[in-house]
Amino acid sequence: MGNMMSLYDYLGHAAGTSLGKEVFKAAKIKGIPTGVREVSNAKYVGKIVLYPKSFLDEYFTPPVMDENELPF
């Protein structure tokens, strides 16, 4: 599955429930394999979802606009 990582690992901070749900939904729509890791620390105890780094790179990189799509 390649280099799997959590949103926290990727972003360097907690993603929050809303963003986590958005990323999970996008992964499922694209058929991206996910994993799970158990976490226990002062801020959170439970399961977190892991994604391939390549998917997270794609998800968090803004699309490049074609010059033909510019609004002016």
DSSP file (Angstrom, degrees, kcal/mol; ACC not computed):
  #  RESIDUE AA STRUCTURE BP1 BP2  ACC     N-H-->O    O-->H-N    N-H-->O    O-->H-N    TCO  KAPPA ALPHA  PHI   PSI    X-CA   Y-CA   Z-CA
    1    1 A M              0   0    0      0, 0.0     2,-0.1     0, 0.0     0, 0.0   0.000 360.0 360.0 360.0   0.6    0.0    0.0    0.0
    2    2 A G        -     0   0    0     50,-0.1     2,-1.0     2,-0.1     0, 0.0  -0.371 360.0  -9.8  79.7-160.7    3.0    2.3    0.0
    3    3 A N  S    S-     0   0    0     -2,-0.1    50,-2.7     2,-0.0     2,-0.4  -0.656  72.6-164.5 -80.4 101.5    3.7    4.9    2.6
    4    4 A M  E     +A   52   0A   0     -2,-1.0     2,-0.3    48,-0.2    -2,-0.1  -0.713  15.5 164.2 -92.1 136.7    0.6    5.1    4.8
    5    5 A M  E     -A   51   0A   0     46,-2.8    46,-2.8    -2,-0.4    30,-0.1  -0.990  33.2-114.6-149.6 156.8    0.1    8.0    7.1
    6    6 A S     >  -     0   0    0     -2,-0.3     4,-2.2    44,-0.2     5,-0.2  -0.370  34.5-109.9 -82.7 166.9   -2.6    9.7    9.1
    7    7 A L  H  > S+     0   0    0     42,-0.5     4,-3.3     2,-0.2     5,-0.4   0.879 121.4  54.9 -63.3 -36.8   -3.9   13.2    8.5
    8    8 A Y  H  > S+     0   0    0      1,-0.2     4,-2.4     2,-0.2     5,-0.3   0.938 109.1  46.6 -61.7 -46.3   -2.1   14.3   11.7
    9    9 A D  H  4 S+     0   0    0      1,-0.2    -1,-0.2     2,-0.2    -2,-0.2   0.907 117.9  43.5 -60.5 -41.6    1.2   12.9   10.4
   10   10 A Y  H  < S+     0   0    0     -4,-2.2    -2,-0.2     1,-0.2    -1,-0.2   0.925 123.2  33.2 -72.4 -46.0    0.7   14.6    7.0
   11   11 A L  H  < S-     0   0    0     -4,-3.3    -3,-0.2     2,-0.3    -2,-0.2   0.740  98.2-127.7 -85.8 -24.3   -0.6   18.0    8.2
   12   12 A G  S  < S+     0   0    0     -4,-2.4     2,-0.3    -5,-0.4    -3,-0.1   0.552  83.9  54.7  85.4   7.9    1.4   18.3   11.4
   13   13 A H  S    S-     0   0    0     -6,-0.4    -2,-0.3    -5,-0.3    -1,-0.2  -0.968 102.9 -68.2-159.8 166.4   -1.7   19.0   13.4
   14   14 A A        -     0   0    0     -2,-0.3    -6,-0.0     1,-0.1     0, 0.0  -0.383  36.0-153.7 -62.8 135.9   -5.1   17.6   14.1
   15   15 A A        -     0   0    0      1,-0.1     4,-0.5    -2,-0.1    -1,-0.1   0.801  33.0-132.5 -82.1 -30.6   -7.3   17.7   11.0
   16   16 A G     >  -     0   0    0      1,-0.1     4,-2.1     3,-0.1     5,-0.2  -0.040  26.6 -78.0  90.6 159.8  -10.7   17.8   12.9
   17   17 A T  H  > S+     0   0    0      2,-0.2     4,-2.4     1,-0.2     5,-0.2   0.894 124.3  52.0 -63.7 -44.4  -13.8   15.7   12.3
   18   18 A S  H  > S+     0   0    0      2,-0.2     4,-2.0     1,-0.2    -1,-0.2   0.945 114.1  41.1 -62.7 -51.1  -15.1   17.7    9.3
   19   19 A L  H  > S+     0   0    0     -4,-0.5     4,-2.7     1,-0.2     5,-0.2   0.902 113.0  56.0 -64.9 -39.9  -11.9   17.5    7.2
   20   20 A G  H  X S+     0   0    0     -4,-2.1     4,-2.3     1,-0.2    -1,-0.2   0.907 108.4  47.3 -57.5 -43.0  -11.3   13.9    8.3
   21   21 A K  H  X S+     0   0    0     -4,-2.4     4,-2.5     2,-0.2    -1,-0.2   0.893 111.4  51.4 -65.7 -40.3  -14.8   12.9    6.9
   22   22 A E  H  X S+     0   0    0     -4,-2.0     4,-2.3     2,-0.2    -2,-0.2   0.927 112.2  45.2 -62.2 -46.1  -14.2   14.8    3.7
   23   23 A V  H  X S+     0   0    0     -4,-2.7     4,-2.4     2,-0.2    -2,-0.2   0.918 113.2  50.4 -66.0 -43.2  -10.8   13.1    3.1
   24   24 A F  H  X S+     0   0    0     -4,-2.3     4,-2.4    -5,-0.2    -2,-0.2   0.921 111.2  48.9 -60.7 -44.4  -12.3    9.7    3.9
   25   25 A K  H  X S+     0   0    0     -4,-2.5     4,-2.4     1,-0.2    -1,-0.2   0.912 111.0  49.8 -62.1 -43.5  -15.2   10.2    1.5
   26   26 A A  H  X S+     0   0    0     -4,-2.3     4,-1.9     1,-0.2    -1,-0.2   0.897 110.5  50.8 -62.9 -40.3  -12.8   11.3   -1.3
   27   27 A A  H  X>S+     0   0    0     -4,-2.4     5,-3.0     1,-0.2     4,-0.6   0.922 111.2  47.5 -63.5 -44.2  -10.7    8.2   -0.7
   28   28 A K  H ><5S+     0   0    0     -4,-2.4     3,-0.8     1,-0.2    -2,-0.2   0.903 109.9  52.5 -65.1 -41.0  -13.7    5.9   -0.8
   29   29 A I  H 3<5S+     0   0    0     -4,-2.4    -1,-0.2     1,-0.2    -2,-0.2   0.890 114.0  43.6 -61.2 -39.3  -15.0    7.5   -4.0
   30   30 A K  H 3<5S-     0   0    0     -4,-1.9    -1,-0.2    -5,-0.2    -2,-0.2   0.483 113.8-117.5 -85.6  -2.5  -11.6    7.1   -5.7
   31   31 A G  T <<5 +     0   0    0     -3,-0.8    -3,-0.2    -4,-0.6    -4,-0.1   0.804  53.6 166.6  71.7  28.7  -11.2    3.5   -4.4
   32   32 A I      < -     0   0    0     -5,-3.0    -1,-0.2    -6,-0.2     2,-0.1  -0.625  37.4-120.2 -79.0 129.8   -8.1    4.4   -2.4
   33   33 A P        -     0   0    0      0, 0.0     2,-0.3     0, 0.0    -1,-0.1  -0.460  32.6-165.9 -69.6 141.2   -7.1    1.8    0.1
   34   34 A T        -     0   0    0     -2,-0.1     2,-0.2    17,-0.1    17,-0.2  -0.833   6.3-159.1-122.7 162.9   -7.1    2.9    3.8
   35   35 A G  E     -B   50   0B   0     15,-2.0    15,-2.6    -2,-0.3     2,-0.4  -0.749  12.0-129.2-129.6 179.9   -5.7    1.5    6.9
   36   36 A V  E     -B   49   0B   0     13,-0.3     2,-0.4    -2,-0.2    13,-0.2  -0.991  15.1-171.8-136.5 142.8   -6.3    1.9   10.7
   37   37 A R  E     -B   48   0B   0     11,-2.2    11,-2.6    -2,-0.4     2,-0.4  -0.996  23.3-128.4-132.3 139.6   -4.0    2.6   13.6
   38   38 A E  E     -B   47   0B   0     -2,-0.4     2,-0.4     9,-0.2     9,-0.2  -0.735  29.8-169.2 -84.0 133.3   -4.8    2.6   17.3
   39   39 A V  E     +B   46   0B   0      7,-3.3     7,-2.7    -2,-0.4     2,-0.3  -0.966  15.0 177.5-126.6 141.1   -3.7    5.8   19.1
   40   40 A S  E     +B   45   0B   0     -2,-0.4     2,-0.2     5,-0.2     5,-0.2  -0.844  26.8 127.0-144.8 106.1   -3.6    6.6   22.8
   41   41 A N  S    S-     0   0    0      3,-2.4    -2,-0.0    -2,-0.3     0, 0.0  -0.820  72.2 -80.3-144.0-175.0   -2.2   10.0   23.9
   42   42 A A  S    S+     0   0    0     -2,-0.2     3,-0.1     1,-0.2     0, 0.0   0.788 126.8  37.7 -63.1 -28.3   -3.3   12.9   26.1
   43   43 A K  S    S+     0   0    0      1,-0.3     2,-0.3     0, 0.0    -1,-0.2   0.750 124.3  17.0 -96.1 -27.3   -5.5   14.4   23.4
   44   44 A Y        -     0   0    0      2,-0.1    -3,-2.4     0, 0.0     2,-0.4  -0.993  47.4-173.0-154.1 137.9   -7.1   11.4   21.7
   45   45 A V  E     +B   40   0B   0     -2,-0.3     2,-0.3    -5,-0.2    -5,-0.2  -0.992  54.5  54.5-129.5 124.1   -7.7    7.7   22.3
   46   46 A G  E    S-B   39   0B   0     -7,-2.7    -7,-3.3    -2,-0.4     2,-0.3  -0.973  85.7 -35.9 152.3-164.5   -9.1    5.6   19.5
   47   47 A K  E     -B   38   0B   0     -2,-0.3     2,-0.3    -9,-0.2    -9,-0.2  -0.695  44.3-166.2 -94.5 143.6   -8.6    4.5   15.9
   48   48 A I  E     -B   37   0B   0    -11,-2.6   -11,-2.2    -2,-0.3     2,-0.3  -0.943  21.9-117.7-125.2 152.4   -7.3    6.8   13.2
   49   49 A V  E     -B   36   0B   0     -2,-0.3   -42,-0.5   -13,-0.2     2,-0.4  -0.681  22.4-150.9 -91.1 140.8   -7.5    6.3    9.4
   50   50 A L  E     -B   35   0B   0    -15,-2.6   -15,-2.0    -2,-0.3   -44,-0.2  -0.889  12.4-171.4-111.4 142.7   -4.3    6.0    7.4
   51   51 A Y  E     -A    5   0A   0    -46,-2.8   -46,-2.8    -2,-0.4     2,-0.1  -0.911  34.9 -93.1-128.4 154.7   -4.0    7.0    3.7
   52   52 A P  E >>  -A    4   0A   0      0, 0.0     4,-1.9     0, 0.0     3,-0.6  -0.485  34.3-128.9 -63.8 138.6   -1.3    6.5    1.1
   53   53 A K  H 3> S+     0   0    0    -50,-2.7     4,-2.8     1,-0.2     5,-0.2   0.873 108.1  60.1 -57.6 -37.6    0.9    9.6    1.1
   54   54 A S  H 3> S+     0   0    0      1,-0.2     4,-1.9     2,-0.2    -1,-0.2   0.876 104.8  48.7 -60.5 -37.7    0.5    9.9   -2.7
   55   55 A F  H <> S+     0   0    0     -3,-0.6     4,-2.9     2,-0.2    -1,-0.2   0.924 111.7  48.5 -66.9 -44.1   -3.3   10.3   -2.2
   56   56 A L  H  X S+     0   0    0     -4,-1.9     4,-2.5     2,-0.2    -2,-0.2   0.891 109.4  53.3 -64.1 -38.8   -2.8   13.0    0.5
   57   57 A D  H  X S+     0   0    0     -4,-2.8     4,-0.7     1,-0.2    -1,-0.2   0.933 113.4  43.8 -58.6 -45.2   -0.4   14.8   -1.8
   58   58 A E  H >< S+     0   0    0     -4,-1.9     3,-0.6    -5,-0.2    -2,-0.2   0.918 114.1  49.7 -66.1 -44.2   -3.0   14.8   -4.6
   59   59 A Y  H 3< S+     0   0    0     -4,-2.9    -2,-0.2     1,-0.2    -1,-0.2   0.891 116.5  40.0 -63.8 -41.4   -5.9   15.8   -2.2
   60   60 A F  H 3< S+     0   0    0     -4,-2.5    -1,-0.2    -5,-0.2    -2,-0.2   0.418  94.1  92.5 -94.6   1.9   -4.1   18.7   -0.6
   61   61 A T  S << S-     0   0    0     -4,-0.7     3,-0.1    -3,-0.6    -4,-0.0  -0.855  80.8-123.4 -95.0 122.9   -2.4   20.1   -3.7
   62   62 A P        -     0   0    0      0, 0.0    -2,-0.1     0, 0.0    -3,-0.0  -0.339  33.2-101.7 -63.4 144.1   -4.5   22.8   -5.4
   63   63 A P        -     0   0    0      0, 0.0     2,-0.5     0, 0.0    -5,-0.0  -0.342  32.7-118.5 -65.1 146.8   -5.3   22.0   -9.0
   64   64 A V        -     0   0    0     -3,-0.1     2,-0.3     1,-0.0    -3,-0.0  -0.753  27.8-130.6 -87.2 127.8   -3.3   23.9  -11.6
   65   65 A M        -     0   0    0     -2,-0.5     2,-0.3     2,-0.0     5,-0.1  -0.612  13.2-128.1 -81.0 136.0   -5.5   26.1  -13.8
   66   66 A D    >   -     0   0    0     -2,-0.3     3,-2.6     1,-0.1     4,-0.4  -0.608  22.7-121.7 -74.2 141.0   -5.1   25.9  -17.5
   67   67 A E  G >  S+     0   0    0      1,-0.3     3,-0.8    -2,-0.3    -1,-0.1   0.757 113.4  63.0 -60.7 -21.4   -4.6   29.4  -19.0
   68   68 A N  G 3  S+     0   0    0      1,-0.2    -1,-0.3     3,-0.0    -3,-0.0   0.638  99.5  55.3 -74.7 -13.4   -7.7   28.8  -21.1
   69   69 A E  G <  S+     0   0    0     -3,-2.6    -1,-0.2     3,-0.0    -2,-0.2   0.456  77.7 121.0 -97.0  -2.2   -9.8   28.5  -17.9
   70   70 A L    <   -     0   0    0     -3,-0.8    -3,-0.0    -4,-0.4    -4,-0.0  -0.332  67.9-128.9 -65.4 143.6   -8.8   31.9  -16.5
   71   71 A P              0   0    0      0, 0.0    -1,-0.1     0, 0.0    -3,-0.0   0.409 360.0 360.0 -77.6   5.5  -11.7   34.2  -15.9
   72   72 A F              0   0    0      0, 0.0    -2,-0.1     0, 0.0    -3,-0.0   0.368 360.0 360.0-132.3 360.0  -10.2   37.2  -17.8
